[in-house]
Amino acid sequence: MKDQSGKIASIELSEEAAIGCYECGASLYFRAPQEISDALVSTIAKDTGMGFAGRYSNGELRGEVEVFLSRKGHVTDWHFDYMQNFTIQLKGTKRWRLSSKNSIPNPIRGCTPHYSGVDTIEQQMKVHRLANPNFHYKSFKIHEVVTLTPGSFMYFPAGLWHKVECTEDSVSINISMMPSTWSDLVGDGIKHMMWRDKSWREGIANLSYTKARSKLHGLLYNLKQVVRRMTVHDLLPQGMLGGEKRVVVVRGSDGKSEGKGRRSSGDASSKPDEPISQLHKIQIDSETILRPNVLAVLIKENDLRQ
């Protein structure tokens, strides 16, 4: 629905109330059932090679499926999303106007000036001006026009300005993908290392301006040393990217294999009955030097038992 200024305002309704609003001419937007979302999001994440970036740390998928039941004449004004989007037109037609001008490549937030809420618009503007100090909202007189009909499928990337008009009653679904970014990967890794140091975990309190600057100076020097010790292998171990499965073959003092066929903990996805010949073997003997991942935290099963 729209407020008095013409901005879109979303309200949450019960199923019965939503149906009543739709019958009175309102357009509906809601999440698809979880089983549909899991099936579509997981398939696209796999087919586009998102790998670990397609899931949150708790294992949940970084994506969602939205359903649009839009009435004829409904218009969603110019905006862009921060997600990678795949839209499928199921019923009716929609006219899409697209423009890549004044866009933000790989935005971390959307730009939705058509929604009510000054706070949201302000925060979006601040974030986008980090990437482009001259960023501003605008409409586009010159743009591409695409009409989606039943059965049409369209991909539109994050940061692409678009305006959507329903030329007749319409039903469509949109799959939104939100993979982790490189800044997420590196930033989380650095924060992980900082948490190991009690100085970084210390709360900020009771410091004068001079003491605060001196404290931070020391911490920043420490941070440089931390970052210098980190490697690509720490932040992106092979197990996160899949690829070639490995098996550790430990050789005893007599040179014979001990524990042959034992798979490394990073290869839990390999099948128990998978032939060793199909795996890449890593020979480990008494002279082998192993370097632990500086980000690793090891927990024994017994440690979790109370």
C-alpha positions in Angstrom: 0.0 0.0 0.0 1.1 3.6 -0.4 1.0 6.4 2.2 -0.2 10.0 1.6 3.1 11.0 0.0 2.9 8.2 -2.6 5.6 6.1 -0.9 5.2 2.4 -0.5 4.4 1.2 3.1 4.4 -2.4 4.0 2.1 -3.9 6.6 2.0 -7.4 8.0 -1.4 -9.1 7.7 -2.9 -12.5 8.6 -3.7 -14.8 5.7 -7.4 -14.0 5.8 -6.8 -10.2 5.9 -4.3 -10.4 3.1 -6.8 -12.2 0.9 -9.4 -9.6 1.7 -6.9 -6.8 0.8 -6.1 -8.5 -2.5 -9.8 -8.9 -3.4 -10.1 -5.1 -2.7 -7.3 -4.3 -5.2 -4.2 -4.4 -3.1 -1.0 -6.1 -4.2 0.7 -8.7 -2.0 4.3 -9.6 -1.3 5.3 -12.5 0.9 7.9 -15.2 1.4 7.5 -18.6 -0.4 7.1 -21.8 1.7 10.4 -22.9 3.2 10.5 -26.1 1.2 10.3 -24.2 -2.1 12.9 -21.7 -0.9 15.3 -24.5 0.1 15.0 -26.3 -3.2 15.4 -23.2 -5.5 18.1 -21.4 -3.4 20.3 -24.4 -2.9 20.1 -25.3 -6.6 21.1 -21.8 -7.8 23.8 -21.6 -5.1 25.3 -24.9 -6.4 24.9 -24.1 -10.1 26.5 -20.7 -9.7 29.4 -22.0 -7.7 28.8 -20.1 -4.5 30.0 -22.9 -2.4 30.6 -21.9 1.3 29.6 -18.3 0.4 26.0 -19.5 -0.2 25.4 -20.3 3.5 25.5 -18.5 6.8 27.8 -19.8 9.5 24.9 -21.7 11.0 24.3 -23.6 7.8 21.2 -21.7 6.7 21.1 -20.7 3.0 22.0 -17.1 2.1 18.9 -16.5 -0.1 15.2 -16.4 -0.2 12.2 -16.7 -2.5 9.5 -14.0 -2.6 6.1 -14.2 -4.2 4.5 -11.1 -5.8 0.7 -11.0 -6.4 0.4 -7.7 -8.1 -2.7 -5.9 -9.4 -2.9 -4.3 -12.8 -1.6 -0.7 -12.7 0.7 -1.4 -9.7 4.0 0.4 -10.1 7.2 -0.1 -8.1 9.3 3.0 -8.7 13.0 3.2 -9.5 15.2 1.3 -7.1 18.0 -1.3 -6.9 18.6 -4.3 -4.7 21.8 -5.6 -3.1 20.9 -9.2 -4.0 21.5 -11.2 -7.1 18.0 -11.8 -8.5 16.3 -14.3 -10.7 12.6 -13.6 -11.4 10.1 -15.9 -13.0 6.8 -14.6 -14.4 4.0 -17.1 -13.8 0.9 -15.2 -14.8 0.1 -11.9 -16.4 2.6 -9.4 -17.7 5.1 -6.9 -16.2 6.9 -4.1 -17.9 10.5 -3.7 -16.5 12.5 -0.5 -17.1 16.2 -1.0 -16.6 19.2 1.3 -16.3 22.8 0.7 -15.2 23.6 4.4 -15.0 24.5 5.9 -11.5 24.6 2.3 -10.2 26.8 0.9 -7.4 28.7 -2.2 -8.4 28.3 -4.9 -5.8 26.2 -2.9 -3.3 26.0 -4.1 0.3 22.6 -2.4 0.7 19.7 -1.7 -1.6 18.5 1.7 -2.7 14.8 2.0 -2.1 13.6 5.6 -2.2 10.1 4.5 -3.1 9.6 3.1 0.4 8.6 5.3 3.2 11.1 5.8 6.1 13.6 8.6 6.2 16.0 6.6 8.4 16.3 3.8 5.9 16.9 6.2 3.0 19.6 8.1 5.0 21.5 4.9 5.9 21.4 3.7 2.3 22.7 7.0 1.1 25.6 7.0 3.5 26.6 3.4 2.6 26.5 4.1 -1.2 28.5 7.3 -0.9 31.3 5.3 0.6 31.6 3.7 -2.9 30.6 6.8 -4.9 30.7 10.2 -3.2 28.5 11.7 -5.9 25.8 9.0 -5.6 22.2 10.3 -5.7 18.7 9.2 -6.3 17.2 9.8 -9.7 14.8 8.7 -12.4 15.9 7.7 -15.8 14.5 9.1 -19.1 16.8 6.8 -21.1 16.4 3.1 -20.2 15.9 -0.4 -21.6 12.4 -1.9 -21.6 11.7 -5.6 -21.0 8.3 -7.1 -20.9 7.9 -10.4 -19.0 5.0 -12.8 -20.0 4.0 -16.1 -18.5 7.0 -18.4 -18.6 9.6 -15.6 -18.9 12.8 -15.9 -16.8 15.1 -13.0 -16.1 18.3 -12.4 -14.2 19.1 -8.9 -13.0 22.2 -8.3 -11.0 22.6 -6.4 -7.7 22.9 -2.6 -8.3 20.8 -2.5 -11.5 18.2 0.2 -11.3 14.7 -0.9 -12.3 11.1 0.2 -12.3 8.3 -2.3 -12.6 4.7 -1.8 -13.8 2.0 -4.5 -14.0 0.1 -4.2 -17.2 -2.3 -6.8 -16.0 -2.9 -8.8 -12.8 0.3 -10.6 -12.3 1.9 -13.5 -10.3 5.7 -13.9 -10.2 8.4 -15.3 -7.9 11.8 -13.9 -7.3 14.8 -15.8 -6.1 17.3 -13.5 -4.2 20.8 -14.7 -3.6 23.0 -13.0 -1.0 26.5 -14.7 -1.1 29.2 -13.7 1.4 31.5 -11.0 0.2 35.3 -11.0 0.3 35.1 -8.3 2.9 33.0 -10.7 5.0 35.6 -13.4 4.7 38.6 -11.3 5.5 36.9 -9.1 8.0 35.6 -12.1 10.0 39.0 -13.7 9.9 40.7 -10.6 11.3 38.1 -10.2 14.0 38.6 -13.8 14.9 42.3 -13.2 15.5 41.6 -10.0 17.4 39.4 -11.9 19.8 42.4 -14.1 20.8 44.0 -11.0 22.4 42.6 -9.8 25.7 43.5 -6.2 24.8 41.2 -6.2 21.8 38.4 -7.8 24.0 38.7 -5.0 26.5 35.7 -2.6 26.8 36.3 1.1 26.1 35.8 3.1 29.2 37.4 5.7 31.5 40.0 6.9 29.0 41.2 10.4 28.4 41.8 11.6 24.9 45.5 11.1 25.2 45.3 7.6 26.8 42.7 6.5 24.2 44.9 7.5 21.3 47.9 5.8 22.8 46.0 2.7 23.5 44.6 2.5 19.9 48.1 3.2 18.5 49.4 0.1 20.2 46.4 -2.0 19.1 46.8 -0.9 15.5 50.5 -1.9 15.6 49.5 -5.3 17.0 46.9 -5.6 14.3 49.5 -5.2 11.6 51.5 -8.1 13.0 48.3 -10.2 13.2 47.5 -9.5 9.5 51.1 -10.2 8.4 50.9 -13.7 9.9 47.7 -14.6 8.1 47.8 -16.4 4.8 45.4 -17.2 2.0 45.4 -20.8 3.2 44.2 -19.6 6.7 41.3 -17.6 5.3 40.4 -20.0 2.5 41.4 -23.5 3.3 40.9 -26.1 0.6 38.1 -27.7 2.6 35.9 -24.6 2.2 36.2 -24.8 -1.6 35.7 -28.5 -2.0 37.8 -29.6 -5.0 40.2 -32.5 -4.7 39.6 -34.9 -1.8 42.6 -35.8 0.2 43.6 -38.7 2.4 46.4 -38.7 5.0 48.8 -41.6 4.9 51.0 -41.7 8.0 54.2 -43.6 7.7 55.7 -45.3 10.7 59.4 -45.6 11.6 59.7 -48.7 9.4 58.5 -46.7 6.4 55.2 -48.7 6.2 51.9 -47.0 6.0 49.9 -46.7 9.3 46.3 -45.7 9.2 46.2 -46.1 5.4 42.9 -44.9 4.0 42.2 -42.6 6.9 40.5 -39.4 5.6 41.4 -36.0 6.9 38.9 -34.1 9.0 38.5 -31.6 6.2 37.1 -34.2 3.9 34.0 -35.3 5.8 32.0 -35.2 2.6 33.9 -38.1 1.0 32.1 -41.4 1.1 33.4 -44.1 3.5 33.6 -46.7 0.8 35.3 -44.4 -1.8 38.4 -46.1 -3.2 41.7 -44.6 -2.0 43.0 -44.6 -5.6 40.5 -41.8 -6.4 41.9 -39.5 -3.7 45.0 -37.4 -3.6 47.4 -38.9 -1.0 49.4 -36.8 1.3 52.5 -38.6 2.7 53.3 -37.7 6.3 56.4 -39.0 8.1 58.5 -38.1 11.1 60.1 -35.2 9.3 56.8 -33.6 8.1 56.1 -30.1 9.4 52.5 -29.2 9.9 51.3 -25.7 10.3 48.0 -25.3 12.2 45.5 -22.8 10.8 45.8 -19.7 13.0 42.0 -19.3 12.8 41.2 -22.9 13.9 39.6 -23.7 17.2 39.7 -27.4 18.1 37.1 -28.9 20.3 37.0 -32.5 21.5 33.7 -34.3 21.6 34.1 -34.9 25.3 34.4 -31.1 25.8 30.8 -30.7 24.8 29.5 -33.2 27.3 28.3 -31.9 30.6 
